[in-house]
Amino acid sequence: MGIFNFILKILKGEANLGVTPSYSFDSRRTTGGSGSGYDRVMGMSGVAPGASEEDVRRGLEADNFTPDSIDLLFASSTFRKMMNW
């Protein structure tokens, strides 16, 4: 009988059909253009901001990044800003 009562509430406009999300956005996410993903990549490279592209490339290759993915990362304006390039 529960389903019939629910349908009746829908027809009367009394049912709450709001969606409850099963996820939430991380409130700690930064808004200044540097996401935690870029921070992790910088950590994987083992270098600090201001390091040369060659040093970063060597660090990322040692962590099994492909040359194509490194090129795409270097093309990112956000990553370049974070690295002070």
N, C-alpha and C positions, 0 to 999 in steps of 0.2 A: 504494500500500500504506500510505501514511502515515495516511490517514483511517481505515483499518481498525484500525491500531494504536491510534489515538486513541480510537476507539469501544471497543476492548477495554479500554483503561485506564479509560475511564468506567465500564464494567460492573464492573470490578474495584475501583473506587473509588480508583484511583491518579491520575486526571487532575486537574490543577489547573484548576478552572473559575472562579477568581477573576476579578473584573472589574478591568480597568485603566482608570482614568478618563482621559479625554482633556483634562481641564481640572484646574485647582487653584484653591483659594481664595487670594486675596491675603493673605499674612500681615501686610502693612502696614496692613490695614484697621483703622480705629479702632473701639473698642468703647464709647466714651463718648457715643454718640448722634450724632456728627457724621461722616457719611460723605463720601468724596471727591466724590460728586455734589453735595452741598450746598456744599462748598468751591468747586467749579467754578462753581456758580450765583452764589455770592457774588462770585467774581472777575468774572463776566460783568456783574454789576450795577454794578461799578466803585465800590462803597462798602464801608466797613468796618463791623464790628459796632457797633450803637448808632445807625446812620443811621435816618432816618425812613422809614416805609413809603412815603411819596410819592417820596422819593429813590430807593429801591430799585425801585419800580414804573417810574419814568422810565428808570432804567438798563436794566432788563430789557426794556421796550418798545423801547428803542433797539437791543437785540440780538434783536429780532423775536419775543419771547415774546408769546403771546396773553393778553388780559386774563383769560380763564378759567384758563389755566395759572398765571398769577401769583396769582390768588385761591386756587387749590389749594395753591400753595407757601406762601402766607401763613397758611393754615389749619393747616399742619404744625407740630406742637409742637416738633419738632427744629429746624426752621428758625427759629422764634421764639426758642428758647433761644440759638441761635447768634448771632442778631441782637440779643440782650439786650432783647427786647421784653416 
